[in-house]
């Protein structure tokens, strides 16, 4: 397990969640340092449309390409998933 700072306080990235992320989004395998950057200094935070305790943190990593990290906020904050996107949820 790794801990990252975020606007919500410490956020966990478990080995199970990291395996899930790279299994479904293999392009993120080399972007773990960027996930840390998104969590520590997001450019935008949006609430999830489906879970009131989840938030999506965004940071542009290249021209119009954003890294999104989905964080669940509860008694222990943790990363649900992360992905690359050209579209930011409104």
N, CA, C and O of each residue as an XYZ file, in Angstrom:
360
protein
N       0.836     -1.181      0.000
C       0.000      0.000      0.000
C       0.883      1.248      0.000
O       1.909      1.310      0.678
N       0.456      2.224     -0.772
C       1.128      3.519     -0.801
C       0.145      4.575     -0.336
O      -1.061      4.458     -0.552
N       0.674      5.607      0.303
C      -0.143      6.742      0.737
C       0.278      7.978     -0.035
O       1.467      8.242     -0.214
N      -0.714      8.734     -0.489
C      -0.467      9.978     -1.203
C      -1.240     11.093     -0.512
O      -2.326     10.864      0.020
N      -0.684     12.287     -0.520
C      -1.405     13.459     -0.018
C      -2.447     13.856     -1.058
O      -2.284     13.608     -2.252
N      -3.513     14.475     -0.579
C      -4.554     14.965     -1.476
C      -5.323     16.072     -0.768
O      -5.134     16.283      0.430
N      -6.185     16.783     -1.488
C      -7.029     17.784     -0.825
C      -7.960     17.177      0.225
O      -8.493     17.898      1.069
N      -8.158     15.869      0.181
C      -9.025     15.167      1.137
C      -8.237     14.544      2.287
O      -8.813     13.847      3.123
N      -6.934     14.788      2.338
C      -6.077     14.130      3.315
C      -5.387     12.935      2.661
O      -5.430     12.792      1.439
N      -4.751     12.072      3.463
C      -4.050     10.923      2.888
C      -5.002      9.998      2.121
O      -6.130      9.748      2.545
N      -4.514      9.500      0.979
C      -5.277      8.589      0.125
C      -4.427      7.342     -0.105
O      -3.242      7.439     -0.426
N      -5.040      6.172      0.063
C      -4.346      4.901     -0.114
C      -4.434      4.428     -1.565
O      -5.450      4.610     -2.237
N      -3.354      3.823     -2.022
C      -3.357      3.063     -3.268
C      -2.891      1.664     -2.896
O      -1.701      1.438     -2.678
N      -3.835      0.721     -2.825
C      -3.499     -0.652     -2.446
C      -2.960     -1.404     -3.656
O      -3.174     -0.991     -4.795
N      -2.273     -2.490     -3.410
C      -1.768     -3.306     -4.513
C      -2.929     -3.896     -5.318
O      -2.812     -4.069     -6.531
N      -4.038     -4.204     -4.661
C      -5.217     -4.721     -5.370
C      -5.759     -3.666     -6.332
O      -6.080     -3.985     -7.477
N      -5.867     -2.412     -5.883
C      -6.372     -1.338     -6.741
C      -5.394     -1.047     -7.870
O      -5.822     -0.795     -8.997
N      -4.078     -1.075     -7.595
C      -3.087     -0.836     -8.645
C      -3.171     -1.937     -9.703
O      -3.087     -1.654    -10.898
N      -3.334     -3.187     -9.273
C      -3.499     -4.291    -10.228
C      -4.740     -4.069    -11.093
O      -4.702     -4.281    -12.305
N      -5.825     -3.648    -10.476
C      -7.048     -3.352    -11.215
C      -6.789     -2.256    -12.261
O      -7.175     -2.394    -13.422
N      -6.146     -1.194    -11.846
C      -5.892     -0.064    -12.749
C      -5.074     -0.509    -13.951
O      -5.463     -0.238    -15.087
N      -3.955     -1.181    -13.732
C      -3.091     -1.544    -14.864
C      -3.671     -2.695    -15.688
O      -3.308     -2.870    -16.852
N      -4.565     -3.475    -15.092
C      -5.238     -4.526    -15.855
C      -6.225     -3.917    -16.849
O      -6.281     -4.335    -18.006
N      -6.999     -2.932    -16.401
C      -7.992     -2.299    -17.264
C      -7.439     -1.125    -18.066
O      -7.998     -0.762    -19.100
N      -6.346     -0.533    -17.594
C      -5.746      0.636    -18.257
C      -4.216      0.450    -18.305
O      -3.486      1.167    -17.620
N      -3.733     -0.510    -19.112
C      -2.293     -0.815    -19.118
C      -1.408      0.374    -19.487
O      -0.219      0.377    -19.169
N      -1.967      1.381    -20.151
C      -1.186      2.569    -20.508
C      -0.750      3.349    -19.270
O       0.120      4.216    -19.362
N      -1.342      3.052    -18.117
C      -0.970      3.746    -16.872
C       0.174      3.067    -16.125
O       0.647      3.588    -15.114
N       0.618      1.924    -16.605
C       1.662      1.166    -15.913
C       2.873      2.028    -15.558
O       3.462      1.851    -14.492
N       3.247      2.951    -16.428
C       4.424      3.798    -16.190
C       4.054      5.170    -15.616
O       4.924      6.023    -15.445
N       2.772      5.384    -15.321
C       2.334      6.711    -14.900
C       2.022      6.834    -13.413
O       1.324      7.766    -13.012
N       2.516      5.927    -12.594
C       2.248      6.034    -11.158
C       2.736      7.366    -10.588
O       2.042      7.939     -9.749
N       3.896      7.889    -11.000
C       4.294      9.218    -10.504
C       3.286     10.312    -10.893
O       3.106     11.276    -10.149
N       2.641     10.170    -12.033
C       1.631     11.151    -12.441
C       0.369     11.040    -11.600
O      -0.298     12.043    -11.345
N       0.037      9.833    -11.168
C      -1.109      9.659    -10.267
C      -0.839     10.403     -8.968
O      -1.724     11.064     -8.425
N       0.378     10.291     -8.477
C       0.763     11.023     -7.261
C       0.570     12.526     -7.474
O       0.040     13.213     -6.600
N       0.994     13.034     -8.622
C       0.862     14.457     -8.938
C      -0.609     14.881     -9.015
O      -0.973     15.943     -8.510
N      -1.447     14.062     -9.640
C      -2.879     14.374     -9.731
C      -3.478     14.481     -8.332
O      -4.242     15.403     -8.046
N      -3.128     13.536     -7.467
C      -3.694     13.544     -6.118
C      -3.192     14.732     -5.306
O      -3.969     15.370     -4.595
N      -1.916     15.030     -5.404
C      -1.344     16.111     -4.608
C      -1.728     17.493     -5.124
O      -1.844     18.436     -4.342
N      -1.925     17.618     -6.438
C      -2.156     18.939     -7.015
C      -3.119     18.847     -8.199
O      -2.721     19.109     -9.334
N      -4.370     18.482     -7.953
C      -5.314     18.372     -9.074
C      -5.645     19.751     -9.647
O      -5.669     20.752     -8.930
N      -5.898     19.776    -10.943
C      -6.334     21.020    -11.575
C      -7.838     21.198    -11.443
O      -8.346     22.316    -11.522
N      -8.546     20.098    -11.242
C      -9.995     20.131    -11.162
C     -10.476     18.935    -10.347
O      -9.918     17.843    -10.448
N     -11.505     19.144     -9.548
C     -12.123     18.063     -8.778
C     -13.620     18.109     -9.053
O     -14.256     19.154     -8.916
N     -14.174     16.967     -9.442
C     -15.610     16.862     -9.690
C     -16.189     15.747     -8.823
O     -15.536     14.721     -8.630
N     -17.396     15.924     -8.299
C     -18.043     14.825     -7.577
C     -18.496     13.749     -8.570
O     -18.848     14.053     -9.710
N     -18.481     12.510     -8.131
C     -19.001     11.424     -8.948
C     -20.501     11.602     -9.121
O     -21.184     12.064     -8.207
N     -21.013     11.239    -10.288
C     -22.455     11.314    -10.522
C     -23.183     10.120     -9.910
O     -24.403     10.155     -9.749
N     -22.444      9.064     -9.568
C     -23.087      7.844     -9.084
C     -22.819      7.529     -7.619
O     -23.529      6.719     -7.022
N     -21.805      8.156     -7.034
C     -21.451      7.851     -5.647
C     -21.154      9.158     -4.915
O     -20.182      9.836     -5.250
N     -21.963      9.525     -3.930
C     -21.746     10.804     -3.243
C     -20.459     10.851     -2.419
O     -20.053     11.926     -1.976
N     -19.817      9.712     -2.211
C     -18.561      9.688     -1.454
C     -17.342      9.509     -2.358
O     -16.243      9.234     -1.875
N     -17.535      9.666     -3.673
C     -16.430      9.530     -4.620
C     -16.230     10.838     -5.378
O     -17.184     11.548     -5.695
N     -14.966     11.136     -5.658
C     -14.600     12.347     -6.379
C     -13.585     11.992     -7.462
O     -12.768     11.087     -7.292
N     -13.650     12.720     -8.579
C     -12.717     12.516     -9.676
C     -11.781     13.716     -9.722
O     -12.218     14.858     -9.862
N     -10.491     13.438     -9.600
C      -9.467     14.474     -9.633
C      -8.798     14.417    -10.999
O      -8.429     13.338    -11.465
N      -8.639     15.567    -11.643
C      -8.086     15.649    -12.990
C      -6.827     16.506    -13.011
O      -6.674     17.458    -12.246
N      -5.938     16.127    -13.915
C      -4.759     16.946    -14.204
C      -4.351     16.674    -15.647
O      -4.265     15.521    -16.071
N      -4.102     17.741    -16.395
C      -3.656     17.584    -17.786
C      -2.222     17.061    -17.783
O      -1.360     17.590    -17.080
N      -1.975     16.010    -18.581
C      -0.615     15.469    -18.647
C       0.020     15.674    -20.018
O       1.239     15.579    -20.161
N      -0.796     15.952    -21.015
C      -0.306     16.374    -22.328
C      -1.446     17.135    -23.001
O      -2.537     17.239    -22.440
N      -1.205     17.658    -24.180
C      -2.189     18.524    -24.835
C      -3.565     17.858    -24.882
O      -3.766     16.880    -25.602
N      -4.504     18.393    -24.113
C      -5.887     17.931    -24.040
C      -6.063     16.504    -23.508
O      -7.167     15.965    -23.581
N      -5.023     15.890    -22.984
C      -5.141     14.560    -22.390
C      -4.988     14.709    -20.881
O      -4.004     15.265    -20.393
N      -5.977     14.204    -20.155
C      -6.001     14.327    -18.702
C      -5.879     12.966    -18.038
O      -6.363     11.956    -18.549
N      -5.233     12.965    -16.911
C      -5.219     11.790    -16.051
C      -6.285     12.032    -14.993
O      -6.296     13.068    -14.328
N      -7.176     11.067    -14.847
C      -8.240     11.148    -13.850
C      -7.999     10.085    -12.788
O      -7.707      8.933    -13.108
N      -8.121     10.474    -11.534
C      -8.021      9.537    -10.412
C      -9.333      9.620     -9.640
O      -9.753     10.704     -9.235
N      -9.969      8.489     -9.440
C     -11.234      8.437     -8.717
C     -10.939      8.012     -7.280
O     -10.373      6.947     -7.035
N     -11.334      8.866     -6.340
C     -11.031      8.652     -4.925
C     -12.331      8.481     -4.146
O     -13.268      9.264     -4.297
N     -12.372      7.457     -3.322
C     -13.503      7.227     -2.414
C     -13.138      7.832     -1.065
O     -12.083      7.538     -0.505
N     -14.028      8.684     -0.551
C     -13.787      9.376      0.709
C     -14.664      8.732      1.781
O     -15.892      8.791      1.712
N     -14.027      8.128      2.755
C     -14.745      7.573      3.904
C     -13.763      7.455      5.058
O     -12.804      8.224      5.117
N     -13.967      6.529      5.970
C     -13.066      6.450      7.123
C     -11.615      6.209      6.714
O     -10.696      6.581      7.444
N     -11.403      5.596      5.561
C     -10.075      5.521      4.955
C     -10.233      5.884      3.484
O     -10.953      5.211      2.746
N      -9.570      6.930      3.067
C      -9.664      7.402      1.690
C      -8.810      6.509      0.798
O      -7.672      6.191      1.144
N      -9.357      6.100     -0.353
C      -8.576      5.236     -1.232
C      -8.924      5.490     -2.691
O      -9.994      6.004     -3.018
N      -7.983      5.112     -3.563
C      -8.170      5.246     -5.001
C      -8.993      4.058     -5.488
O      -8.647      2.901     -5.251
N     -10.093      4.371     -6.176
C     -10.898      3.315     -6.793
C     -10.300      2.906     -8.135
O     -10.132      1.720     -8.419
N      -9.981      3.913     -8.959
C      -9.414      3.643    -10.270
C      -8.753      4.915    -10.795
O      -8.836      5.977    -10.178
N      -8.109      4.789    -11.923
C      -7.504      5.932    -12.618
C      -7.536      5.613    -14.105
O      -7.535      4.448    -14.502
N      -7.565      6.658    -14.919
C      -7.646      6.450    -16.361
C      -7.252      7.735    -17.083
O      -7.225      8.813    -16.488
N      -6.950      7.603    -18.368
C      -6.668      8.759    -19.219
C      -7.951      9.140    -19.950
O      -8.748      8.278    -20.321
N      -8.137     10.429    -20.149
C      -9.341     10.896    -20.829
C      -9.073     12.198    -21.566
O      -8.202     12.978    -21.182
N      -9.830     12.419    -22.624
C      -9.824     13.707    -23.316
C     -11.023     14.538    -22.898
O     -11.140     15.704    -23.276
N     -11.918     13.937    -22.114
C     -13.173     14.567    -21.741
C     -13.267     14.671    -20.227
O     -12.995     13.700    -19.521
N     -13.645     15.825    -19.728
C     -13.819     16.023    -18.297
C     -15.302     16.043    -17.980
O     -16.076     16.776    -18.596
N     -15.681     15.237    -17.021
C     -17.088     15.162    -16.610
C     -17.574     16.528    -16.144
O     -16.882     17.219    -15.396
N     -18.761     16.911    -16.587
C     -19.304     18.197    -16.163
C     -20.240     18.038    -14.979
O     -20.790     19.025    -14.490
